[in-house]
Amino acid sequence: MNAWAFALLAVVLNVGAQLALKLADGRLLSLPLVVALACYGASFFLTLKIYAVNPLSLAAPLMAGLTFLLTPLAAVLILNESLGLARVGGIVLILAGILVLTRAG
């Protein structure tokens, strides 16, 4: 598996962890909380590998951008949350900023 596949998996695990935290609903020692911790842990170790073989100035913004994109999308699809125009606009602006960061120098 190449480094960018690891990056995508790390992002998906991070998004999964955030969804699980939402589903935990503040309850300690619940199954969603355990799932969230496992996902965050796996994402952390994958991120270690990604940062070891890729420029941090490229990998970190790209992974953050994917997380900013996929988390709201997952919330809409899985949790039936809604995204208003302002939120979509904010996501677009964040992604545009990340694009500028990754293209610069």
Secondary structure, DSSP 8 states (H G I E B T S, - for coil): --HHHHHHHHHHHHHHHHHHHHHHTT-TT-HHHHHHHHHHHHHHHHHHHHHHHS-HHHHHHHHHHHHHHHHHHHHHHHH-----HHHHHHHHHHHHHHHHHHH--
